[in-house]
Amino acid sequence: MDYESLLKEYSERAQEVKNLLGGASKLYKRVSADMEQGELRGAAKDIAALEETAVALSDAVAGLRSTALSFDCKQYVASGDFMRQFIDCCEKEGLEYKEDGGALEIFPYRVRLDAEANDVYLDRKKLPGLRPRALVKIIVKSRAKFYSAAFNPTQFASELAFAYGVAVMNQNQGRRAPLRNPDVFLSEVYKYLAPMRRFRREYDKQAYAFDLARLYMAPDAETDDGRRFQFGAGRSIGKAIRITDPDGNEHFLTTICFFDKEI
């Protein structure tokens, strides 16, 4: 099953309906003009033509309905045709993706298909419809909006450093020899960066990963007090945050540490 083939057939039928509607509108205006001028014979002739057009229009609408309802959405999803065409559209748009447990990671988003309800979700937002090309265009537009958003590396690095400091302070509680500039899991830093649930709703992990990606691409950035940072890949791939750079290369960031420039 191919949605674009369905759309092509639908569009042809829809054009016929559009043409008949245009013809019916013209006939209606002619009948109205005939009646205004007292041209009853002309009105009768135009009304007869309008009746014929109405019958043709009814048939065309029935064909339009038949075409639209002939597409089995459940089968389209269950057969895998939808996902194959969705991935094909992603590739044509140059979107890098990674399959993960039935979902697609399209940085900074996670696209999930609910096969039972025939719904597609972009993170937690349900997208409209099942046309792969249209859905991919929504993602492309959303990514463009993300990338065009203003970003201040110094400000974000400073906010991240503060959360990092809280995490280190908690790690050092009860230690005889406190750790200095340790590597801290980025997932742990996020908990202190957005400590409350309502904060995490407004600033979710996808937005966090996106900001980390932009900071990663600004390696010379510093905090407002002059500290530098270093990301680490680590061995805990389960805690890694996947990002992609502008060239589509993927990186897995696990930890971060902040240190003074002279170190």
ZANU-110011 format. One record per residue (C-alpha): residue number from 1; residue in three letters; x, y, z. Coordinates in steps of 0.2 Angstrom, whole numbers, padded with zeros to 4 digits, always signed. Example, Ala and Ser with C-alpha at 12.3 -4.5 7.8 and 13.67 -1.06 7.14 Angstrom:
2
[site 1 ala [+0062 -0022 +0039]]
[site 2 ser [+0068 -0005 +0036]]
END
This chain:
263
[site 1 met [+0000 +0000 +0000]]
[site 2 asp [+0006 +0017 -0004]]
[site 3 tyr [-0002 +0033 +0002]]
[site 4 glu [+0005 +0044 -0012]]
[site 5 ser [-0004 +0033 -0025]]
[site 6 leu [-0020 +0035 -0015]]
[site 7 leu [-0018 +0053 -0014]]
[site 8 lys [-0015 +0054 -0033]]
[site 9 glu [-0031 +0045 -0036]]
[site 10 tyr [-0041 +0056 -0023]]
[site 11 ser [-0034 +0072 -0031]]
[site 12 glu [-0040 +0067 -0048]]
[site 13 arg [-0057 +0063 -0041]]
[site 14 ala [-0057 +0079 -0031]]
[site 15 gln [-0053 +0089 -0046]]
[site 16 glu [-0069 +0083 -0055]]
[site 17 val [-0079 +0088 -0039]]
[site 18 lys [-0071 +0105 -0039]]
[site 19 asn [-0075 +0107 -0058]]
[site 20 leu [-0093 +0102 -0055]]
[site 21 leu [-0095 +0113 -0040]]
[site 22 gly [-0088 +0128 -0051]]
[site 23 gly [-0101 +0124 -0064]]
[site 24 ala [-0115 +0122 -0052]]
[site 25 ser [-0110 +0139 -0044]]
[site 26 lys [-0111 +0147 -0062]]
[site 27 leu [-0128 +0140 -0066]]
[site 28 tyr [-0135 +0145 -0049]]
[site 29 lys [-0129 +0163 -0053]]
[site 30 arg [-0137 +0162 -0070]]
[site 31 val [-0154 +0156 -0063]]
[site 32 ser [-0154 +0170 -0051]]
[site 33 ala [-0150 +0183 -0064]]
[site 34 asp [-0164 +0175 -0075]]
[site 35 met [-0177 +0176 -0061]]
[site 36 glu [-0171 +0194 -0058]]
[site 37 gln [-0174 +0199 -0076]]
[site 38 gly [-0190 +0189 -0078]]
[site 39 glu [-0182 +0176 -0090]]
[site 40 leu [-0192 +0161 -0085]]
[site 41 arg [-0188 +0151 -0100]]
[site 42 gly [-0170 +0154 -0098]]
[site 43 ala [-0172 +0150 -0079]]
[site 44 ala [-0180 +0134 -0083]]
[site 45 lys [-0167 +0129 -0095]]
[site 46 asp [-0153 +0133 -0083]]
[site 47 ile [-0162 +0124 -0068]]
[site 48 ala [-0162 +0108 -0079]]
[site 49 ala [-0144 +0110 -0082]]
[site 50 leu [-0141 +0113 -0064]]
[site 51 glu [-0151 +0097 -0060]]
[site 52 glu [-0140 +0087 -0072]]
[site 53 thr [-0124 +0095 -0064]]
[site 54 ala [-0131 +0090 -0046]]
[site 55 val [-0133 +0072 -0051]]
[site 56 ala [-0115 +0072 -0059]]
[site 57 leu [-0109 +0080 -0043]]
[site 58 ser [-0117 +0067 -0032]]
[site 59 asp [-0109 +0053 -0042]]
[site 60 ala [-0092 +0062 -0041]]
[site 61 val [-0094 +0064 -0022]]
[site 62 ala [-0098 +0046 -0020]]
[site 63 gly [-0083 +0041 -0030]]
[site 64 leu [-0072 +0053 -0019]]
[site 65 arg [-0079 +0044 -0004]]
[site 66 ser [-0076 +0027 -0011]]
[site 67 thr [-0058 +0031 -0014]]
[site 68 ala [-0055 +0039 +0003]]
[site 69 leu [-0063 +0024 +0012]]
[site 70 ser [-0055 +0011 +0002]]
[site 71 phe [-0038 +0014 +0011]]
[site 72 asp [-0036 +0002 +0025]]
[site 73 cys [-0026 +0011 +0038]]
[site 74 lys [-0024 -0003 +0050]]
[site 75 gln [-0017 -0014 +0036]]
[site 76 tyr [-0006 +0000 +0030]]
[site 77 val [+0002 +0001 +0047]]
[site 78 ala [+0002 -0018 +0051]]
[site 79 ser [+0010 -0022 +0035]]
[site 80 gly [+0025 -0011 +0038]]
[site 81 asp [+0021 +0000 +0023]]
[site 82 phe [+0019 +0015 +0033]]
[site 83 met [+0035 +0014 +0042]]
[site 84 arg [+0045 +0010 +0026]]
[site 85 gln [+0038 +0025 +0017]]
[site 86 phe [+0041 +0036 +0032]]
[site 87 ile [+0059 +0031 +0033]]
[site 88 asp [+0060 +0034 +0014]]
[site 89 cys [+0054 +0051 +0016]]
[site 90 cys [+0066 +0054 +0030]]
[site 91 glu [+0081 +0049 +0019]]
[site 92 lys [+0075 +0060 +0005]]
[site 93 glu [+0074 +0075 +0017]]
[site 94 gly [+0091 +0071 +0024]]
[site 95 leu [+0085 +0067 +0041]]
[site 96 glu [+0097 +0055 +0051]]
[site 97 tyr [+0087 +0042 +0061]]
[site 98 lys [+0091 +0027 +0072]]
[site 99 glu [+0079 +0013 +0076]]
[site 100 asp [+0076 +0010 +0094]]
[site 101 gly [+0064 -0002 +0101]]
[site 102 gly [+0051 +0001 +0087]]
[site 103 ala [+0053 +0020 +0088]]
[site 104 leu [+0064 +0031 +0078]]
[site 105 glu [+0077 +0043 +0086]]
[site 106 ile [+0077 +0058 +0074]]
[site 107 phe [+0087 +0070 +0085]]
[site 108 pro [+0081 +0079 +0095]]
[site 109 tyr [+0065 +0070 +0094]]
[site 110 arg [+0058 +0052 +0096]]
[site 111 val [+0045 +0047 +0084]]
[site 112 arg [+0034 +0033 +0090]]
[site 113 leu [+0020 +0023 +0080]]
[site 114 asp [+0005 +0017 +0090]]
[site 115 ala [+0000 +0002 +0079]]
[site 116 glu [-0016 -0001 +0089]]
[site 117 ala [-0023 +0016 +0087]]
[site 118 asn [-0014 +0021 +0071]]
[site 119 asp [-0007 +0036 +0078]]
[site 120 val [+0011 +0044 +0076]]
[site 121 tyr [+0019 +0053 +0091]]
[site 122 leu [+0033 +0066 +0091]]
[site 123 asp [+0039 +0064 +0108]]
[site 124 arg [+0022 +0066 +0118]]
[site 125 lys [+0013 +0075 +0104]]
[site 126 lys [+0001 +0066 +0093]]
[site 127 leu [+0004 +0071 +0075]]
[site 128 pro [-0010 +0073 +0062]]
[site 129 gly [-0014 +0059 +0050]]
[site 130 leu [-0004 +0045 +0042]]
[site 131 arg [+0004 +0053 +0027]]
[site 132 pro [+0023 +0050 +0028]]
[site 133 arg [+0028 +0065 +0018]]
[site 134 ala [+0017 +0077 +0027]]
[site 135 leu [+0023 +0070 +0044]]
[site 136 val [+0041 +0072 +0039]]
[site 137 lys [+0038 +0090 +0034]]
[site 138 ile [+0031 +0093 +0051]]
[site 139 ile [+0047 +0086 +0059]]
[site 140 val [+0059 +0096 +0047]]
[site 141 lys [+0049 +0112 +0051]]
[site 142 ser [+0050 +0108 +0070]]
[site 143 arg [+0069 +0105 +0069]]
[site 144 ala [+0072 +0121 +0059]]
[site 145 lys [+0063 +0130 +0073]]
[site 146 phe [+0074 +0122 +0086]]
[site 147 tyr [+0090 +0126 +0077]]
[site 148 ser [+0085 +0144 +0073]]
[site 149 ala [+0081 +0147 +0092]]
[site 150 ala [+0094 +0158 +0101]]
[site 151 phe [+0107 +0149 +0111]]
[site 152 asn [+0120 +0157 +0122]]
[site 153 pro [+0133 +0144 +0126]]
[site 154 thr [+0140 +0154 +0141]]
[site 155 gln [+0123 +0155 +0149]]
[site 156 phe [+0119 +0137 +0147]]
[site 157 ala [+0137 +0132 +0152]]
[site 158 ser [+0135 +0142 +0168]]
[site 159 glu [+0118 +0135 +0172]]
[site 160 leu [+0124 +0117 +0168]]
[site 161 ala [+0139 +0121 +0179]]
[site 162 phe [+0128 +0126 +0194]]
[site 163 ala [+0118 +0110 +0193]]
[site 164 tyr [+0135 +0100 +0191]]
[site 165 gly [+0141 +0108 +0207]]
[site 166 val [+0125 +0103 +0216]]
[site 167 ala [+0128 +0085 +0210]]
[site 168 val [+0146 +0085 +0215]]
[site 169 met [+0142 +0092 +0232]]
[site 170 asn [+0129 +0078 +0235]]
[site 171 gln [+0142 +0065 +0229]]
[site 172 asn [+0155 +0071 +0241]]
[site 173 gln [+0143 +0070 +0257]]
[site 174 gly [+0151 +0059 +0270]]
[site 175 arg [+0168 +0057 +0260]]
[site 176 arg [+0184 +0060 +0269]]
[site 177 ala [+0193 +0066 +0253]]
[site 178 pro [+0180 +0075 +0243]]
[site 179 leu [+0181 +0073 +0224]]
[site 180 arg [+0187 +0088 +0214]]
[site 181 asn [+0181 +0090 +0197]]
[site 182 pro [+0174 +0073 +0195]]
[site 183 asp [+0165 +0066 +0180]]
[site 184 val [+0146 +0066 +0183]]
[site 185 phe [+0133 +0058 +0173]]
[site 186 leu [+0123 +0070 +0162]]
[site 187 ser [+0107 +0061 +0167]]
[site 188 glu [+0111 +0066 +0185]]
[site 189 val [+0115 +0084 +0181]]
[site 190 tyr [+0098 +0085 +0172]]
[site 191 lys [+0089 +0081 +0189]]
[site 192 tyr [+0097 +0096 +0197]]
[site 193 leu [+0094 +0107 +0182]]
[site 194 ala [+0076 +0103 +0181]]
[site 195 pro [+0072 +0097 +0199]]
[site 196 met [+0053 +0098 +0198]]
[site 197 arg [+0041 +0088 +0187]]
[site 198 arg [+0033 +0104 +0181]]
[site 199 phe [+0050 +0110 +0176]]
[site 200 arg [+0054 +0094 +0167]]
[site 201 arg [+0037 +0096 +0157]]
[site 202 glu [+0043 +0113 +0151]]
[site 203 tyr [+0061 +0107 +0148]]
[site 204 asp [+0061 +0089 +0144]]
[site 205 lys [+0076 +0077 +0140]]
[site 206 gln [+0074 +0080 +0122]]
[site 207 ala [+0077 +0099 +0124]]
[site 208 tyr [+0091 +0095 +0136]]
[site 209 ala [+0099 +0084 +0123]]
[site 210 phe [+0098 +0098 +0110]]
[site 211 asp [+0106 +0111 +0121]]
[site 212 leu [+0120 +0098 +0125]]
[site 213 ala [+0122 +0096 +0107]]
[site 214 arg [+0124 +0114 +0104]]
[site 215 leu [+0136 +0116 +0118]]
[site 216 tyr [+0146 +0101 +0112]]
[site 217 met [+0147 +0111 +0095]]
[site 218 ala [+0154 +0126 +0104]]
[site 219 pro [+0170 +0118 +0112]]
[site 220 asp [+0178 +0135 +0116]]
[site 221 ala [+0163 +0140 +0127]]
[site 222 glu [+0166 +0144 +0145]]
[site 223 thr [+0155 +0148 +0160]]
[site 224 asp [+0153 +0166 +0166]]
[site 225 asp [+0166 +0163 +0179]]
[site 226 gly [+0179 +0157 +0166]]
[site 227 arg [+0178 +0138 +0169]]
[site 228 arg [+0179 +0125 +0155]]
[site 229 phe [+0170 +0109 +0153]]
[site 230 gln [+0174 +0092 +0145]]
[site 231 phe [+0161 +0079 +0140]]
[site 232 gly [+0165 +0060 +0142]]
[site 233 ala [+0158 +0045 +0133]]
[site 234 gly [+0160 +0033 +0148]]
[site 235 arg [+0156 +0015 +0148]]
[site 236 ser [+0137 +0016 +0154]]
[site 237 ile [+0130 +0017 +0136]]
[site 238 gly [+0113 +0015 +0144]]
[site 239 lys [+0115 +0032 +0152]]
[site 240 ala [+0122 +0040 +0137]]
[site 241 ile [+0113 +0054 +0128]]
[site 242 arg [+0113 +0053 +0109]]
[site 243 ile [+0116 +0069 +0099]]
[site 244 thr [+0120 +0072 +0081]]
[site 245 asp [+0131 +0086 +0074]]
[site 246 pro [+0127 +0096 +0058]]
[site 247 asp [+0135 +0083 +0047]]
[site 248 gly [+0123 +0070 +0054]]
[site 249 asn [+0137 +0061 +0064]]
[site 250 glu [+0131 +0054 +0080]]
[site 251 his [+0139 +0055 +0097]]
[site 252 phe [+0135 +0048 +0114]]
[site 253 leu [+0138 +0059 +0129]]
[site 254 thr [+0138 +0051 +0146]]
[site 255 thr [+0147 +0063 +0158]]
[site 256 ile [+0153 +0080 +0160]]
[site 257 cys [+0166 +0089 +0172]]
[site 258 phe [+0170 +0107 +0174]]
[site 259 phe [+0187 +0114 +0179]]
[site 260 asp [+0197 +0130 +0180]]
[site 261 lys [+0207 +0134 +0164]]
[site 262 glu [+0224 +0133 +0172]]
[site 263 ile [+0221 +0115 +0177]]
END
